[in-house]
Amino acid sequence: MLLILTLLSALAQDPEPPVLMPPPPPVVVDLVLRNARLVDADGERLGDVVIDDGRITQILSPGEDLPYEAAETLDLTGMTVTPGLIDSHVHATFATGSGLFTWSDAQEDALIQHSLRAYVAAGVTTVLDCASVDADLARVNGYLQQGVGPRLLHLGEPPAQAGTYGPTVLPDLRVQDTPDELGAHLRHLKQTGSIGVKVLFEDGLMRPVWDLPGGQWLDALVAGAAAQELPMYVHAMSPEETAAALAIQPHALVHGLWAPDAEVAAAVAAQDPYVIATMHISASSLYPARPAWQSDPLRELLVHPTIRAHQDDPEVRQEMALAVGAIATPRMPAFLVKRLGASTKFAEGMLDDRMEATAQLHDAGVKLVVGSDAPGWPVLIDNLPAWSTIRELELLHDAGLSPTEVLAAATSVPAEMLGLADELGRIRVGLAADLVVMTGDPLSDIGAWRTVTQVIRDGELRTPEGWLTE
């Protein structure tokens, strides 16, 4: 009985309040883009993009409640978001004009680092460097580890035969005279992270000047590239060079046709390599005759002031013409070189040929890819990093590509070419958070690429001006 009373007395007492566990802390993601119009090769849709640790982690319906907090939220109502652009032919290790001027190391550093920043400011978040020696590549990778720039892929140093195009234009290139030397070079490319091998297949811009690779050397190159699993990116430009280059089964041609030839365009389409158009390398020589380019606000934003000043200097332009002539037409008299260099008609004719040839490639169904070749040869000062990429988009449109096709040529198609379709080129969960925000509509207006307000590189968001200065 006593036990029962004791139990009843205990039950009658107020129970101790339960211990309340604090709620779990909210998950915080880095960035959320709300109410954005998302545009990529898969089409367009409205959505909220969740970005964390440099990746796209979710894409939600507009207005859907977020189950976590965001360190930064950006309302993009009325704005368009695309994948970051890919420029598949650059020379990131060249300081523009380095073959004309004696830059100090500090000046070269400043010019190269400015160009790297300018790419991202323009919305170019990935680039493929198509020729670089080891020391210069290490220098640029050092800049990128310490500062700002695009994702940099590279083909490394092109293999070269004595008497061919490469060692003439870039004297620092090493020559491989034997199959053993060539094999060692290709193994080195693989070991140092090259994603392919650049094959130089050019005999001259206006007439044959250099030897084309061939014979046992070329056979050894093709076999060695296959053994190292290095896709061949072939530098060929004329219809004759391109037709010959098709014999070695290129993965990509790093220049489009420089003269129209419907038969060669059809042959390229039948073999189905990627073709990096690089039309602006031809258009750039028209700079003195294009006042609108000289006052272009995008050029003012993206191009280093030192280079802009040199572009507008008549003496520098004459020096550049002579330097180009010495490389491309070594036996042409100087007065003819100067005349050609100053001839708007000649430059316009060359560009018209490029436009017609690119239209033929497009009509044949070739997989076209955006590439600027900026800054081109070290003696050139008109093919300007980042600005030339945007001009390349516009030229592709002028050649007959729709704005949607231009978008693909700068995003999804090069991502496939580079073997990075599961990393870049679309707006999908799991892919890199490399995105471009703009006020314009890139599916209907090619000029939309000039309306960029923010660029997201590896999850980090800044304005174009911020990428250039911060």
C-alpha positions, 0 to 999 in steps of 0.5 A: 500500500505504501508503495502505491501511495508513493507512486501516486504522489510522484505522478501527481507532481509536475513533470519536468519540462522536456529538453528542447533541442535547438533547431539545426542551423540553416544550410547556407549556399554561396549564391542564388540567381532568382527569376532568371531566363536561362538560355543554353543549347537545350533551349530556354526556361525560367528558373532559380539557379543555386550555386555552391562551391563553384558548381550549379547544385540546383535549378528550381522553379521561379519562386520556389521556397529555398530550404536554406539560406544564401550568402548572396541572392540576385534577382534577375527578373527580365535578365538572361543567363547563358553558359560562360563562353569558350574561346577555342583558339587563343595565345594566352602566353603572348603579350600583344605586340611583343614581336614589335616592342621590347617590353620589360618583364613588368610590362609583359606581366601587366599586358598578359594579366590584363588580357586574362582578366578581360576574357572573364570580363567579356564573359569568356570563362574558358580558353584553349591556348593553341601554341605555347612553350613550357616556360611561358605556359608556366608563367601564365598558370602562375598568374592564374593561381594568384589572380583572375582569369579564365579556365585555361586548357592548352595544346602545348608546344607544337611539334615542328620540322625544320623549314616549316611554318612553326619555327619561322613564326615562333623561333623558340619552338624546338625542332624534332628531326627524327621519329624518336625525338618526335615521340619524346616530344609527344610523350612530354605533351601528354605528361604536361597536361596538353589536351591534344597536339597542334599540327602545323599544316601551312605553306604560306599566306599568299603563296608557298613559303614554307614546307608542309610536313610529310613523309615519315615525319608526318607518319610518326606524328600521326602514330605517336599522337594516337599512342598518346591519345592526343587528338590532332588540332590541325592548323590549315587554312587554304583549301589545298592545305585543308584537303591535304590535312583531312588525310590525317583525320584531324579532330579539329581544324583550328582555322576555317577556310581562307577561300571559298571552295564548296568541294573542300567544304563538303569534304570537311563535312563528310569527315566531320571534324570540328572547325574553329573559324577564326574569322576576326584574324582577317577582319582585324586588319580593317581596324584603321578603316573602321571608325566604329571599332576605334570608338567601340565602348567594349574595346575601351573597356577590354583592351589595355590602354597601351595597346589602344594607343599603339593601334592608333599610331601610324608609325607602329602600323607601318612597322607591323605591316613590314614585320608581317611581310617579313614573315609571310612574304619574305621576298616581297619588296618593302614598298609592296608590303606597305601598300598591301598593309594599308590597302582597305580593298585588299583586306576587305577582299580577304575578309569577304573570302573568309565570310563566303568560305565560312558560309559554305562550311555552315551550309555543308553542316560543319561543326563550327566553333568560336575561336579568335586566335588572339592576339595572333602572331606576336607582331600583330596589334589588332587581334585583341584578346576578349574583344576579338572573341565578341567580334568573332560571334558577330562575324559568325552571325554575319556569315549566316549562323543564327544567334542560337547557332552562334550560342552553341558554337561558343558553348556546347559545341566546343565543350564537346570538342574539348571532351568537357560536355559534362563540365561546361557549355550548358546550364545543368545541375553538377556543371561548373558555375561559369555563367554570363548575365545580360540584359539582351536576348542572345537568341534573337539579337547577336548584339546581346553579347555587348549587354553583359552586366555580371559574369560568374566564374567558378561560382564567383560573381562580379561585374565586367569592371569588377573582373578587370580591377578587383 
